[in-house]
Amino acid sequence: MTNTNALTKTNTVLKLAIQKSGRLHEDSMRLLKECGIDISNGVNKLKAEALNFPLELYFLRDDDIPQYVEDGVADIGFVGENVVAEKQKNILTQAPLGFGKCRLSLAIPRNQEYAGPQDLAGKKIATSYPVIVAHFLRQNKVEAEIHEISGSVEIAPGIGLADVICDLVSSGSTLFMNGLKEVQPILQSQAVLVKNKNLTAQHEALLERLLFRIQSVQKAKNNKYILLNAPNDQLEKIIGLLPGMKSPTVLPLAQEGWSSVHSVLKENEFWDIIEQLKAAGAQGILVVPIEKMIL
């Protein structure tokens, strides 16, 4: 007798490389958890398996992830755009992940002035991103000396190693503590999903399943579910303020002349529309976070 379940199973596993420690590791693991993927990983392990999705994780240095993906050791990777741009590997960027946002910026001592890229001419620039900096200098037709260093780039001007640094910036507090100021961003970065260019059809299918989950989580984070009470004589105006996914849901209340309106608002439009709704007569406005959003 043929086992139908055995025919539907596959041995294909999607191999995902993520940062083994540091700023992107926790966010990567959190995203997988929000996607309903249960990871079995012990302490200091370099490899782990998902218990409920055909996925293997490799924990690597972020700088190594593009190479592993290009070579096919990993099928996909979660890595910063700054690393993708610096390493210049033959891989494809599939989707932004919405976390790890930062910028690669030029910084100089706080007591100095900066009028533009031409001020870099003849200067020594310390950075862990020589490829990106060299590209920026070529674009601006500026000749400068690049010193490649790894780690503690911000101390370079203070010890006389460089006049300028180019490093990742999020809050700017590290620059401030080292007597520096940010003068020009040259690359905006966030974590992205990258993939090998030669994935099999089976791996592409698994990747689509993973992307579906990721995008559902992202849409939920970027939207809020809203419930409100509206007087019927203002219903048309209030509905006009609520774009929603298609159109708001309207239900009659027990109190005559009033309706309950349910809709979805984008996070970046939220407060402006709430103010307009209140001005239009909406009452009892409730805002609820969305865990997943499937369109």
N, C-alpha and C positions, 0 to 999 in steps of 0.2 A: 504494500500500500504506500502511495507517495505521500510524503510529508509536505503539505502545502506551505507551512510556515518556513521550512528550510529553503524553499524556492525563493521566498521573498527576502531572505536575509542576504546581506552583502558583506564581504570582507574588506571592502574599501573603507579606508579611514582618512580623514582630512588631518594633515599635520600642520599645527599652528605654532609659530615661534613668537614668544613674547619676552619682554625684558625680565630678567631673573630677579632684579631688585631695583629700587629706585622709584622715581616719580610716576612712571607708566605702569609698573607692575600691579599695584593695588587697583588702579582704575580698570586695567584689563581684566583682572580676576572678577571685579565687581560687575563689569558688563556681562561677562559670561554667566555669572550667577543670575543676573536680571533676565538673561535670555533662557533661563530654566535649565542651564547646563551644569551638572553636578560634577565637580572635579575632585578626583582622589589624588591628593599630592601630600607626601610626607615632608618632613623638615629636610632642607638642603638637597632635595631631589632635583635632578636636571631634566627629568621627563615625568609626565603624568598622563593619566587617561581619564576621559569623561566616562561616567557611569551610565549615562542615559542618552548619549549622542555619539556618533562615530567620529570622535575627535581625540587626537593626541596632542599634548602640549610639550614644547621644548622651551626650557628657560635658559635664555642666552644673554650675553652682553648686547645692548641695543645696537652698537656699531657693527655687530656681526650678523644681525638679522637679514639685511638685504642680500648679503653673500649667500647665506643658507637658502634663502628663497630662490635666488638666481640658479643655484646649483641643484635645486630640487630636493635637497635634504628636508626642507620644510615646503609645504605647498603654499602656505600663506603666512603673513606675519602682521602683528600689530606693532607699529614703529612710528616715531616722529617724522614729520615731513622734512625737518632739518637734516635728519640722518639720511633719508632717501636722496635729498638734493646733494648732500656731501659725498656720498658713496658712489653715486652715478652707476648703479648696477642695472642690468637689463631685466627689469621687472616692471609690472604694471601696478599703478595705484588704483584700487578698486572703489574705495569709499572712505569718506571722512568718518571719524569715530566720535567726535564731539568732546573729547577730553584731552588733557595735556597741552592746553593752549598756551603759547608763549611766543616770543619773537626773538629773532637773532638781530642784535643791535650793536652799533658802534658806541663806544663810551670813552670819554676823555676826563682828565682831572677837572674838578669842579671850578677851579680858578682860571680855566682857559675858555676861550671862545671858539665857536664852530660855525662857519658860514655856509658850509656845503662840502661835497666830496673833494673839491679842489684843495681844501685845507689839508687833505691827507697826503699830498704830494711830498715825497721824500721822507715821510714818517715811517716809524717802525710799528707794525700792527701785530699784536699777540692774539692768537685765536686757536681754537680746536677745530676750526672749519676753514682750512686754507683754500679749498676748492671754491666754496661759495664766496669767500672774500675776494679771491682772484677774479672770479667772474664779475663781481660788483665793480672792482677797479677797472677792468677792461671796458665794461659798459660806460663808465664815466671818464675813460681815457686818462687815468691817473696812474702814475708810477709811484709805488710804495713798496716797502720791504715787509714781507710777511714772516712772522716767527710762529711756527706751529708748536704749541705746547698742549698738554693734556692736564686738565684739572687746575684749579686755583688761578685761572686766567686773570682774575680781577686784581691780583697783587703785582702784576707785571710792571705797570707804570711806577708803582711805589718803590720797586727795587732796581729801577733803571733799565729793565729789559726791553720796554716798549714805551712809545708815546701814546698809543691808542690801543684799546682792546675791542674785540668783536666776540660777544658771548651771548648765551641765552638769557633772556630777561622775562620775568613774570611780574613780580611786584616792584622790582628795582631796589629793594632793601639792601641786597648784598653790595650793589654798586655804591649806595650811599655810605655804607659802613666802611668802604675802602676809599672814600674821598673822590668818587667818580660820579659822572652824570651821563645819562643816556642822551645821545645827540641825533642818532638816525637809525631807525629800524631798516634792515635790508631784506628780511624774510619773515613772513608770518607763518607760524607752524602750529600744528595740532597732530594728535595721533591719527594715523590712517591705516586702513587695511590694504596691504600689498599682496600680490599673488605672482606665482611663477607663470611665465608666458605659455607654457606647454602643458597645462593641466589636462588630464583625461576627461572625457565626458562624465564619468562617474564622479570625479572630484569636483567638476564644475557644478554638478547637480547638488552635491553636499554643500558647496559654497553658497549656492542660491538659497538653500534651506537656512544656513547660518545668517546670511544677509537679511533674509525675511525677518528673522527674530531680532536682529540688531536694529533694523529700521523701525520695527514695531515699538521697541523700547525707546528709540530716539524720538519718534513722533509723540509718544506719551509724555516724555519729559518736556517737549516743546509746546504742549497744549494743556489746558485746564478744562475740567467739566464744570459747567455753571448751571445752577438752578435758581430761579427767581419767581416771585409772584408779580403779576402785571395786571393793572386795571384794563378791562376789555376795551375801553374807549381809547387807550394808548397802545393797544396790542400791535397794530400795524407798524407804528413808529418804532416800538421796541424790537420787533422781529427784524426790521430793517437794519438795526444796529448789530445783529448777531449773524455773522456769515455762516458759522458752523461748518460741518462737513458737507451737508447738502442743504437742509433747512432745519430750523429749530423744531423740537417736539413741543406741541401745545396741548395741555390737558386742562379741562374745566375743574375749578376748585368747588368745594362745598358751598363756599360763600358766593352768592350770586354777584355777577359782574366782575369776577376775577378769574384769572387763569394761571396755571403753572407753566413756565417756559423752561425747557432744557436745551442746552447747546454746548458747543465746544469753542473755546477761544484760544488763539495763539498767545504764548507767553509774552511776546514782545508787543502785543496790542492790548494786553489785558487791562492795565490801569486806565488808559485813555477811554476804553469802551465802558468800563465800570462806571466812570464818572458820568458818561453820557446816559447810561441806563438809569442811574439814580435821578438825573435831571429830567428824564422822560417819565418818571413815576414808578419805576421798579422798586419793589420792597422785598425784604427777606432774602437777600442775595446770598447763596451758598456757593462756595468754590471748593471743588474736590480734586485732589491729584489723580492722575490716570496712571495705572500700573502698566498696561499694555494698550496699544491702539492699532487695530487691524482694519485696514481700508479695503 
